[in-house]
C-alpha cells in the first residue's frame, strides 16, 4: 500500500444509522474502508481526489433525492 502496511494506519469512523465508513490518512494518501469489514478492500485516494470528494459532499452532489 504505497510503502506502508494497514497496521500503520489509524482509522477514524463516521457513522449514520448503523452504516459506518472508516478513513485514515498517511503521507498524503487517504484510505477508506467499511467498518464492518476491517480486513476487506481499502479504497485509496490522493489528497486532491479526497478534497474534491469532500467538496462534492458539502455541495450536496451525492444527496439521494
Backbone torsions as a table, in degrees:
resi	resn	phi	psi	omega
1	UNK	NA	79.2	178.1
2	UNK	50.3	39.0	175.2
3	UNK	86.4	7.9	176.3
4	UNK	-142.5	157.3	-178.0
5	UNK	-96.3	160.6	176.5
6	UNK	-55.5	-34.9	-177.9
7	UNK	-62.8	-22.3	179.5
8	UNK	-81.7	-13.2	-176.7
9	UNK	-85.3	140.9	174.9
10	UNK	-111.5	103.1	-177.6
11	UNK	-85.7	143.7	173.7
12	UNK	-120.1	139.0	-175.2
13	UNK	-97.6	148.1	170.8
14	UNK	-130.9	126.4	-174.3
15	UNK	-129.2	150.0	170.1
16	UNK	-152.8	121.4	178.4
17	UNK	62.3	31.5	178.7
18	UNK	83.6	-6.2	177.7
19	UNK	-97.1	118.3	-173.9
20	UNK	-125.5	145.7	168.4
21	UNK	-123.8	155.7	177.2
22	UNK	-121.2	140.1	-176.9
23	UNK	-128.4	138.4	175.1
24	UNK	-137.2	150.8	176.4
25	UNK	-128.1	134.5	175.7
26	UNK	-149.7	124.2	175.7
27	UNK	53.8	39.6	177.2
28	UNK	79.6	7.2	176.1
29	UNK	-109.6	124.6	179.2
30	UNK	-98.6	126.2	-176.4
31	UNK	-115.1	134.7	-178.0
32	UNK	-128.8	136.7	177.4
33	UNK	-145.0	164.1	175.5
34	UNK	-79.8	127.2	-177.1
35	UNK	-64.8	-22.4	-179.8
36	UNK	-83.1	-5.3	-177.8
37	UNK	-139.9	69.4	-174.8
38	UNK	-61.5	-22.8	179.0
39	UNK	-98.8	1.8	-179.9
40	UNK	-77.7	-168.8	-177.1
41	UNK	-64.1	150.1	176.9
42	UNK	-119.2	124.0	175.6
43	UNK	-85.2	136.6	-177.9
44	UNK	-118.5	138.9	-178.6
45	UNK	-135.8	147.1	171.7
46	UNK	-73.5	167.1	177.7
47	UNK	-60.5	-39.7	179.1
48	UNK	-64.4	-43.0	178.2
49	UNK	-63.8	-43.3	-179.4
50	UNK	-64.8	-42.4	178.8
51	UNK	-62.1	-40.6	178.0
52	UNK	-64.2	-40.1	177.7
53	UNK	-63.3	-48.8	-179.8
54	UNK	-60.6	-42.3	177.9
55	UNK	-60.3	-43.7	177.8
56	UNK	-61.7	-39.6	177.0
57	UNK	-61.9	-46.7	-178.9
58	UNK	-63.4	-31.4	179.2
59	UNK	-83.4	-5.0	178.9
60	UNK	81.0	17.2	-177.7
61	UNK	-64.0	-19.8	-176.4
62	UNK	-110.9	7.2	179.9
63	UNK	-65.3	136.5	176.2
64	UNK	-84.8	128.9	-178.0
65	UNK	-113.5	NA	NA
